[in-house]
């Protein structure tokens, strides 16, 4: 049985103590709902109690409404009638589901009206004889959100049982305050610096300057061949990011466009830049299951030739780049496509990971998938992703990272957070690997949605890093740029700069109080500190890693 509590009952008075370090204390304590990170990913004999005591669904039971399904049969499916939803309010929804008359079924919760557009709230792959947990949510909009419907995607006749349903509203301010508390608990740490002389006497009034010089959390961007030799672009990047990924430059269709004609020139030039500037870099990708992005010559090979080619591909990359990339996206988009499984058998992916791990054992190996957090895609539900990861690991696969591409349209924030809650039960590092916002929106709307996505990811304790899919190539980007061709920030770039500033400690100045101590609350990472007292000056350095304990650091003059 797996569950994730994730500080579901956290202390918001602690949050206000943290804020009081840099701003005056707030007048009244927060008395709104505390977000519950509980998640369950295995079928249980009995349902758990409802989150939030059921919220506004407390003591309410679903109606069973008639629907005509694909075979013409009439089935009765559960519907929760909603009243007086407030536009702009964020609603977290959860329920336990058990089905009958089927081996398994994808159950989708949607909010809307029977005769109008519906918005997906969340999904669960339900099973008979046990209870499965569905968790998601929605933001109330101008749609006619009169009901929550629970339907099976295949439209076959089956019976759905419901237990422990919950719908908890959060105002925008409450949601942000809950996010901020998560950030303070997962991304920051209390520090006390003690200053004394050589005799151990604590010195009151010592002057300190403390500066964060690097960040523990990795936030970066894709870069492409247009980055090579472009000093202004490189400087713009270095002022902001501590991580990178090559957009196309190590993909198979780039490094071996024709059989046997290997060319790593572009990758080598990009790698030289990240090495020189101590930038963490991800390896994306070794194989791509989508035939559209598999080299044409590869698709024309016989099965035995293909097996030889994939082994050569791994050997070529590993012999050249072992220990260079902290991650490898070994197999890309496995839930949506299956080119290699169709050609090489169901254990193809397992063999890929086993071979890569043997040759580059220190790299973290990732699966990478789209539409897990972005929207409700029947091929890549969070439960299907979790099941695939468990299946591969049970077969001995050395896969230790969860990649979520993050190509968003309109982000559904409570469903994003609920999906992360479920994935966190696996205990593996989670990365958002290719974040962007659809270019069907205005630049200003892209920025609003980008900020929502970044805040959701950064505030979730299970997320270890974020990559923006914003490489500039030929004066354009895949879908979302951060700057114009002259490197002037677009609204999306302004959002990134604002959050980078918000998520750093920066420079602090102060002096020791009685007993020679100075306390502050800093973002995780590396720091340098300068202490001056009585004409003496001492420089020192320390690091903050994740811990609930206060970091104590002593300096002697």
C-alpha positions as CSV (number, residue, x, y, z in Angstrom):
1,X,0.0,0.0,0.0
2,X,1.4,3.4,-1.0
3,X,0.2,6.7,0.3
4,X,1.6,10.2,0.4
5,X,0.7,12.6,3.3
6,X,3.3,15.2,2.4
7,X,2.7,17.5,5.3
8,X,-1.1,17.5,4.8
9,X,-1.4,19.2,8.2
10,X,1.3,21.8,8.2
11,X,1.9,24.7,10.6
12,X,1.0,28.0,8.9
13,X,2.1,29.8,12.0
14,X,5.6,28.7,11.0
15,X,5.0,30.3,7.6
16,X,4.2,33.6,9.2
17,X,7.3,33.4,11.4
18,X,9.3,32.9,8.2
19,X,7.7,36.0,6.6
20,X,8.4,38.0,9.7
21,X,12.2,37.7,9.0
22,X,11.9,40.1,6.1
23,X,8.5,41.8,6.5
24,X,6.3,42.9,9.4
25,X,4.2,40.2,11.0
26,X,0.7,39.9,9.6
27,X,-2.2,41.0,11.6
28,X,-4.1,37.8,11.9
29,X,-3.2,34.1,11.4
30,X,-4.3,32.1,8.4
31,X,-7.5,30.2,9.2
32,X,-8.3,28.8,5.8
33,X,-8.2,25.2,4.6
34,X,-4.8,23.4,4.5
35,X,-4.2,21.6,1.3
36,X,-4.1,17.8,1.8
37,X,-1.4,16.0,-0.2
38,X,-2.7,12.6,0.6
39,X,-2.6,10.2,-2.4
40,X,-3.2,6.5,-2.9
41,X,-2.1,4.5,-5.9
42,X,-3.0,1.0,-5.1
43,X,-6.5,-0.6,-4.9
44,X,-7.7,-1.1,-1.4
45,X,-10.3,-3.3,0.3
46,X,-11.9,-0.4,2.0
47,X,-11.9,3.3,1.1
48,X,-10.2,5.9,3.3
49,X,-12.1,8.7,5.0
50,X,-12.9,11.7,2.7
51,X,-10.3,14.4,2.5
52,X,-11.4,17.6,4.3
53,X,-14.2,15.7,5.9
54,X,-15.9,15.8,2.5
55,X,-15.7,19.6,2.1
56,X,-18.9,21.0,0.5
57,X,-19.9,17.4,-0.4
58,X,-20.1,16.4,3.3
59,X,-23.1,14.2,3.9
60,X,-24.1,14.4,0.2
61,X,-24.6,11.4,-2.0
62,X,-24.5,11.3,-5.8
63,X,-27.6,10.9,-7.9
64,X,-27.6,8.2,-10.6
65,X,-28.4,9.7,-14.0
66,X,-29.3,7.7,-17.1
67,X,-27.0,7.8,-20.1
68,X,-27.1,6.0,-23.4
69,X,-23.8,4.3,-24.1
70,X,-22.2,3.0,-27.3
71,X,-24.1,-0.2,-27.6
72,X,-27.4,1.6,-27.2
73,X,-27.9,0.4,-23.6
74,X,-29.0,2.8,-20.9
75,X,-26.8,3.0,-17.9
76,X,-27.0,5.0,-14.7
77,X,-23.8,6.8,-13.7
78,X,-23.1,8.9,-10.5
79,X,-23.5,12.6,-10.7
80,X,-22.9,15.2,-7.9
81,X,-25.1,18.3,-8.2
82,X,-23.2,21.5,-7.4
83,X,-24.7,24.7,-6.1
84,X,-23.4,28.3,-5.9
85,X,-19.8,27.7,-7.2
86,X,-17.8,30.9,-7.0
87,X,-16.1,32.0,-10.3
88,X,-12.3,32.0,-9.8
89,X,-12.4,29.7,-6.9
90,X,-10.2,26.6,-7.0
91,X,-11.8,23.3,-6.1
92,X,-10.0,20.1,-5.0
93,X,-12.0,17.0,-5.8
94,X,-11.4,13.4,-4.7
95,X,-13.4,10.2,-4.3
96,X,-13.0,6.4,-4.0
97,X,-14.4,4.3,-6.8
98,X,-15.2,0.6,-7.2
99,X,-16.6,-1.0,-10.4
100,X,-18.5,-4.1,-11.2
101,X,-19.1,-6.0,-14.5
102,X,-15.6,-5.2,-15.9
103,X,-12.0,-6.3,-15.4
104,X,-10.9,-2.6,-15.3
105,X,-12.1,0.7,-16.6
106,X,-10.8,4.2,-17.0
107,X,-13.2,6.4,-14.9
108,X,-13.2,10.2,-15.8
109,X,-14.6,12.8,-13.5
110,X,-15.8,15.9,-15.5
111,X,-17.5,19.1,-14.4
112,X,-20.0,20.9,-16.5
113,X,-23.6,20.5,-17.6
114,X,-25.2,17.6,-19.4
115,X,-25.9,19.8,-22.5
116,X,-22.7,21.9,-22.6
117,X,-18.9,21.6,-22.6
118,X,-17.4,19.5,-19.8
119,X,-14.0,20.1,-18.2
120,X,-11.9,17.1,-17.0
121,X,-11.4,17.0,-13.3
122,X,-9.4,13.8,-13.0
123,X,-9.2,10.2,-13.9
124,X,-8.5,6.8,-12.2
125,X,-8.0,3.3,-13.6
126,X,-10.5,1.5,-11.5
127,X,-10.7,-2.2,-10.8
128,X,-13.4,-4.6,-9.5
129,X,-13.4,-5.9,-6.0
130,X,-11.4,-3.0,-4.5
131,X,-11.5,0.7,-4.2
132,X,-9.4,3.1,-6.3
133,X,-8.6,6.7,-5.5
134,X,-9.4,9.5,-7.9
135,X,-7.9,12.9,-7.2
136,X,-8.1,16.1,-9.2
137,X,-9.9,19.4,-9.3
138,X,-10.9,22.4,-11.4
139,X,-11.1,26.2,-11.3
140,X,-14.6,27.5,-11.5
141,X,-15.0,29.5,-14.7
142,X,-17.9,30.9,-16.7
143,X,-18.9,27.5,-17.9
144,X,-22.1,26.2,-16.5
145,X,-20.6,24.0,-13.8
146,X,-23.7,22.5,-12.4
147,X,-22.5,18.9,-11.9
148,X,-19.6,16.5,-11.5
149,X,-20.1,13.4,-13.8
150,X,-18.3,10.1,-13.3
151,X,-18.2,8.1,-16.5
152,X,-16.2,5.2,-17.9
153,X,-14.3,6.1,-21.1
154,X,-15.1,3.0,-23.1
155,X,-18.8,3.6,-22.6
156,X,-19.5,0.0,-21.8
157,X,-22.3,-0.8,-19.4
158,X,-20.8,-1.2,-15.9
159,X,-21.7,-0.3,-12.3
160,X,-19.8,2.4,-10.5
161,X,-19.8,2.7,-6.7
162,X,-18.7,5.9,-5.0
163,X,-17.4,6.5,-1.4
164,X,-15.7,9.2,0.6
165,X,-16.3,12.0,-2.0
166,X,-14.8,15.4,-1.2
167,X,-14.9,18.9,-2.9
168,X,-12.9,21.5,-1.1
169,X,-12.9,25.2,-2.2
170,X,-9.8,27.5,-2.0
171,X,-9.8,31.1,-2.8
172,X,-6.9,32.3,-5.0
173,X,-5.2,33.8,-1.9
174,X,-5.6,30.6,0.1
175,X,-4.1,28.5,-2.7
176,X,-1.1,30.8,-3.0
177,X,-0.6,30.8,0.8
178,X,-0.7,27.0,0.8
179,X,1.9,27.0,-2.0
180,X,4.1,29.4,-0.2
181,X,4.0,27.3,2.9
182,X,5.1,24.2,0.9
183,X,7.9,26.3,-0.5
184,X,9.1,27.4,2.9
185,X,9.1,23.8,4.1
186,X,10.7,22.1,1.1
187,X,12.9,24.7,-0.5
188,X,14.2,26.7,2.5
189,X,15.9,26.1,5.8
190,X,16.4,27.9,9.1
191,X,20.1,29.0,9.7
192,X,21.8,30.3,12.8
193,X,25.4,31.7,12.4
194,X,27.4,31.8,15.6
195,X,30.4,34.3,15.8
196,X,33.0,34.1,18.5
197,X,36.7,34.9,19.1
198,X,39.5,32.3,19.4
199,X,38.7,31.9,23.1
200,X,35.2,30.9,22.3
201,X,33.6,34.1,23.6
202,X,30.5,34.9,21.6
203,X,30.6,38.3,19.9
204,X,27.6,40.6,19.9
205,X,27.5,43.3,17.2
206,X,29.6,41.5,14.5
207,X,28.6,42.7,11.0
208,X,27.6,40.0,8.6
209,X,27.1,40.0,4.8
210,X,25.5,36.7,3.5
211,X,25.1,35.9,-0.1
212,X,23.6,32.9,-1.8
213,X,26.0,32.0,-4.6
214,X,24.2,28.9,-6.1
215,X,20.8,27.3,-5.9
216,X,20.0,23.7,-5.0
217,X,16.8,23.7,-7.2
218,X,17.6,23.3,-10.9
219,X,15.7,25.5,-13.2
220,X,16.9,25.7,-16.8
221,X,16.0,25.9,-20.5
222,X,16.5,24.0,-23.7
223,X,19.3,25.3,-25.9
224,X,19.9,24.6,-29.6
225,X,22.5,25.0,-32.3
226,X,21.7,28.7,-32.5
227,X,23.3,29.0,-29.1
228,X,26.8,28.2,-30.4
229,X,29.0,31.2,-30.7
230,X,26.1,33.6,-29.7
231,X,27.7,35.4,-26.8
232,X,24.8,37.7,-26.0
233,X,22.4,34.7,-25.9
234,X,24.9,32.8,-23.8
235,X,25.2,35.7,-21.3
236,X,21.5,36.1,-21.1
237,X,21.2,32.4,-20.3
238,X,24.0,32.4,-17.7
239,X,22.4,35.3,-15.8
240,X,19.3,33.1,-15.2
241,X,19.7,29.4,-15.4
242,X,21.7,26.6,-13.7
243,X,20.6,23.7,-16.0
244,X,20.2,23.0,-19.7
245,X,19.0,20.4,-22.1
246,X,19.8,20.2,-25.8
247,X,16.7,20.5,-27.8
248,X,17.6,18.2,-30.8
249,X,21.4,17.9,-30.8
250,X,21.8,14.4,-29.4
251,X,18.6,12.9,-30.8
252,X,19.3,10.1,-33.1
253,X,18.0,11.9,-36.3
254,X,20.6,14.6,-35.6
255,X,23.6,12.5,-34.6
256,X,23.2,9.8,-37.3
257,X,20.9,11.1,-40.1
258,X,22.3,8.4,-42.4
259,X,23.4,4.9,-41.3
260,X,26.9,4.9,-40.1
261,X,27.5,8.6,-40.6
262,X,27.9,9.8,-37.0
263,X,28.2,13.6,-36.3
264,X,28.4,14.9,-32.7
265,X,29.8,18.3,-33.7
266,X,26.8,20.4,-32.4
267,X,26.4,18.4,-29.2
268,X,30.1,18.7,-28.5
269,X,30.0,22.5,-29.0
270,X,27.0,22.8,-26.7
271,X,28.6,20.5,-24.1
272,X,31.8,22.6,-24.1
273,X,29.7,25.6,-23.1
274,X,27.9,23.9,-20.2
275,X,31.2,22.3,-19.0
276,X,33.0,25.7,-19.0
277,X,30.2,27.3,-17.1
278,X,29.4,24.5,-14.7
279,X,25.8,24.1,-16.0
280,X,24.0,20.9,-15.1
281,X,22.8,19.2,-18.3
282,X,20.2,16.5,-19.1
283,X,20.5,14.0,-21.9
284,X,17.5,14.1,-24.2
285,X,16.9,11.6,-25.7
286,X,18.4,8.2,-26.6
287,X,15.3,6.6,-28.2
288,X,12.0,8.0,-29.2
289,X,9.1,5.6,-29.6
290,X,7.2,7.8,-32.1
291,X,8.1,6.6,-35.6
292,X,7.8,10.2,-36.9
293,X,10.9,11.1,-35.0
294,X,12.9,7.9,-35.6
295,X,15.4,8.2,-38.5
296,X,14.0,6.9,-41.7
297,X,16.9,4.5,-42.3
298,X,16.2,3.0,-38.9
299,X,12.6,2.2,-39.8
300,X,13.7,0.4,-42.9
301,X,16.0,-2.1,-41.1
302,X,15.2,-5.7,-40.5
303,X,14.6,-6.8,-36.9
304,X,18.1,-8.2,-36.5
305,X,19.6,-5.0,-38.1
306,X,17.5,-2.9,-35.8
307,X,18.7,-4.7,-32.7
308,X,22.3,-4.1,-33.8
309,X,21.6,-0.5,-34.6
310,X,20.1,0.3,-31.2
311,X,23.1,-1.4,-29.4
312,X,25.4,0.7,-31.6
313,X,23.5,3.8,-30.8
314,X,23.8,3.2,-27.0
315,X,27.5,2.3,-27.3
316,X,28.3,5.4,-29.4
317,X,26.6,7.8,-26.9
318,X,27.9,6.2,-23.8
319,X,31.5,5.9,-25.0
320,X,31.5,9.6,-25.8
321,X,29.3,11.1,-23.1
322,X,29.5,8.8,-20.0
323,X,29.4,11.0,-16.8
324,X,28.6,14.1,-18.8
325,X,24.8,14.1,-18.5
326,X,23.2,13.8,-15.1
327,X,20.0,12.3,-16.6
328,X,19.2,10.3,-19.7
329,X,15.7,10.2,-21.2
330,X,16.3,6.7,-22.4
331,X,12.9,6.0,-24.0
332,X,10.7,8.9,-24.9
333,X,6.9,8.8,-25.0
334,X,6.5,5.1,-24.3
335,X,2.8,5.4,-23.3
336,X,1.8,6.9,-26.6
337,X,3.9,5.0,-29.1
338,X,5.6,1.6,-29.3
339,X,7.9,1.4,-32.4
340,X,10.7,-0.5,-30.6
341,X,8.4,-2.8,-28.7
342,X,6.6,-3.7,-31.9
343,X,9.9,-4.5,-33.7
344,X,12.1,-5.9,-30.9
345,X,9.6,-7.3,-28.5
346,X,7.9,-6.3,-25.2
347,X,11.2,-6.2,-23.3
348,X,12.9,-3.7,-25.6
349,X,12.6,-0.8,-23.2
350,X,13.9,-3.0,-20.3
351,X,17.0,-3.9,-22.3
352,X,17.6,-0.2,-23.3
353,X,17.7,0.9,-19.6
354,X,19.7,-2.1,-18.5
355,X,22.4,-1.5,-21.1
356,X,22.5,2.3,-20.5
357,X,22.8,1.7,-16.7
358,X,25.7,-0.7,-17.2
359,X,27.6,1.8,-19.3
360,X,26.7,5.0,-17.4
361,X,25.8,3.8,-13.9
362,X,25.9,7.3,-12.2
363,X,23.4,8.9,-14.5
364,X,19.7,9.0,-13.4
365,X,17.6,7.3,-16.1
366,X,14.2,8.7,-16.9
367,X,11.0,7.8,-18.6
368,X,9.6,10.9,-20.3
369,X,6.0,11.4,-21.3
370,X,3.5,14.0,-22.4
371,X,-0.1,14.7,-21.3
372,X,0.3,13.2,-17.8
373,X,-0.1,16.6,-16.1
374,X,-1.2,18.7,-19.1
375,X,-4.7,17.2,-19.7
376,X,-6.8,14.1,-19.4
377,X,-5.3,11.8,-22.1
378,X,-6.6,8.2,-21.9
379,X,-3.2,6.9,-23.1
380,X,-1.2,8.7,-20.4
381,X,-3.2,8.9,-17.2
382,X,-1.3,9.2,-14.0
383,X,-2.3,5.7,-13.1
384,X,-1.1,4.2,-16.4
385,X,2.2,6.0,-15.9
386,X,2.6,4.7,-12.4
387,X,1.7,1.2,-13.5
388,X,4.2,1.3,-16.3
389,X,7.0,2.5,-14.0
390,X,6.2,-0.2,-11.4
391,X,6.0,-2.8,-14.1
392,X,9.4,-1.9,-15.5
393,X,11.1,-1.6,-12.1
394,X,9.7,-5.0,-11.0
395,X,11.3,-6.5,-14.1
396,X,14.7,-5.1,-12.9
397,X,14.9,-1.8,-14.9
398,X,17.3,0.8,-13.6
399,X,14.8,3.6,-14.0
400,X,14.9,6.2,-11.2
401,X,13.4,9.4,-12.6
402,X,9.9,10.5,-13.7
403,X,9.8,13.0,-16.6
404,X,6.7,15.1,-17.3
405,X,7.0,17.1,-20.5
406,X,4.6,19.8,-19.6
407,X,3.4,21.2,-23.0
408,X,0.4,23.1,-21.6
409,X,-2.7,24.7,-22.9
410,X,-4.8,26.1,-20.1
411,X,-3.3,24.6,-16.9
412,X,-5.7,23.0,-14.4
413,X,-3.8,23.8,-11.2
414,X,-5.5,21.5,-8.7
415,X,-5.3,18.6,-11.2
416,X,-1.6,19.3,-11.7
417,X,-1.1,19.2,-8.0
418,X,-3.2,16.1,-7.5
419,X,-1.2,14.3,-10.3
420,X,2.1,15.2,-8.6
421,X,0.7,14.0,-5.3
422,X,0.0,10.6,-6.9
423,X,3.4,10.4,-8.7
424,X,5.1,11.3,-5.4
425,X,4.0,8.0,-3.9
426,X,6.7,6.3,-6.0
427,X,9.4,8.1,-4.1
428,X,11.3,8.9,-7.3
429,X,12.6,12.4,-8.4
430,X,10.1,14.2,-10.6
431,X,11.1,16.7,-13.3
432,X,9.1,18.9,-15.6
433,X,11.3,18.4,-18.6
434,X,9.8,20.5,-21.5
435,X,7.6,23.2,-20.1
436,X,5.9,25.6,-22.4
437,X,2.5,27.2,-23.0
438,X,0.6,27.0,-26.3
439,X,1.2,29.8,-28.8
440,X,-2.5,29.9,-29.5
441,X,-2.7,32.4,-26.6
442,X,-1.5,36.0,-26.5
443,X,2.0,36.6,-25.0
444,X,0.4,38.0,-21.9
445,X,-1.8,35.0,-21.4
446,X,1.1,32.7,-22.0
447,X,2.9,34.5,-19.1
448,X,0.0,34.1,-16.8
449,X,-0.3,30.4,-17.4
450,X,3.5,29.9,-17.3
451,X,3.6,31.4,-13.8
452,X,0.8,29.1,-12.6
453,X,2.6,26.0,-13.9
454,X,6.0,27.1,-12.4
455,X,4.5,27.8,-9.0
456,X,2.7,24.5,-8.9
457,X,5.9,22.6,-9.8
458,X,8.3,24.6,-7.5
459,X,5.9,24.3,-4.5
460,X,5.6,20.5,-4.8
461,X,8.3,18.8,-2.6
462,X,8.6,15.8,-5.0
463,X,9.7,18.0,-7.9
464,X,13.5,18.3,-8.3
465,X,13.8,20.4,-11.3
466,X,12.1,22.3,-14.2
467,X,13.3,22.7,-17.8
468,X,11.7,25.3,-20.1
469,X,11.2,24.4,-23.7
470,X,12.2,27.8,-24.9
471,X,15.3,27.5,-27.1
472,X,15.6,30.2,-29.7
473,X,16.2,28.8,-33.2
474,X,16.1,31.0,-36.3
475,X,14.4,33.7,-34.4
476,X,11.6,31.5,-33.1
477,X,10.9,28.9,-30.5
478,X,8.9,25.6,-30.5
479,X,5.8,27.2,-29.0
480,X,7.0,29.7,-26.3
481,X,9.9,32.2,-26.3
482,X,11.1,34.1,-23.3
483,X,12.6,36.9,-25.4
484,X,12.3,38.5,-28.8
485,X,15.2,37.9,-31.3
486,X,17.1,40.8,-29.8
487,X,16.9,39.2,-26.3
488,X,14.4,41.7,-24.9
489,X,12.2,40.0,-22.4
490,X,8.7,39.0,-23.5
491,X,6.0,38.7,-20.7
492,X,7.0,35.1,-20.2
493,X,10.6,36.2,-19.7
494,X,9.5,38.7,-17.1
495,X,7.7,36.0,-15.2
496,X,10.8,33.8,-15.2
497,X,12.9,36.7,-13.9
498,X,10.4,37.6,-11.2
499,X,10.2,34.0,-9.9
500,X,14.0,33.5,-10.0
501,X,14.3,36.6,-7.9
502,X,11.5,35.5,-5.6
503,X,13.1,32.0,-5.2
504,X,16.5,33.2,-4.0
505,X,17.9,34.5,-0.7
506,X,20.0,37.1,-2.4
507,X,22.2,39.2,-0.2
508,X,21.5,39.7,3.5
509,X,23.2,42.2,5.8
510,X,22.9,42.1,9.6
511,X,24.7,41.8,12.9
512,X,24.9,39.4,15.7
513,X,22.7,39.8,18.7
514,X,23.2,38.7,22.3
515,X,25.2,35.4,22.5
516,X,26.8,36.2,19.1
517,X,24.2,34.7,16.8
518,X,22.4,35.8,13.7
519,X,19.4,33.8,12.3
520,X,17.7,33.8,9.0
521,X,15.7,31.5,6.7
522,X,17.3,30.8,3.3
523,X,16.7,28.9,0.1
524,X,18.7,25.7,-0.3
525,X,22.0,26.1,-1.9
526,X,25.6,27.4,-1.4
527,X,26.4,30.5,0.6
528,X,29.4,32.8,1.3
529,X,29.5,34.9,4.4
530,X,31.8,37.8,5.4
531,X,32.1,38.7,9.1
532,X,33.7,41.9,10.4
533,X,34.3,42.8,14.0
534,X,36.9,45.1,15.7
535,X,38.8,45.6,12.4
536,X,39.0,41.9,11.7
537,X,37.4,40.4,8.6
538,X,36.8,36.7,8.0
539,X,35.3,34.9,4.9
540,X,33.5,31.6,5.1
541,X,31.2,29.3,3.2
542,X,28.5,26.9,3.9
543,X,25.7,24.9,2.2
544,X,22.0,24.4,2.9
545,X,20.5,21.0,2.1
546,X,17.0,19.9,2.8
547,X,16.3,19.2,6.4
548,X,13.8,20.1,9.1
549,X,16.6,20.9,11.5
550,X,18.1,24.3,11.9
551,X,21.5,24.6,10.3
552,X,24.1,25.9,12.8
553,X,27.3,27.4,11.4
554,X,30.2,28.7,13.6
555,X,32.8,31.3,12.6
556,X,35.8,32.4,14.7
557,X,37.7,35.6,14.5
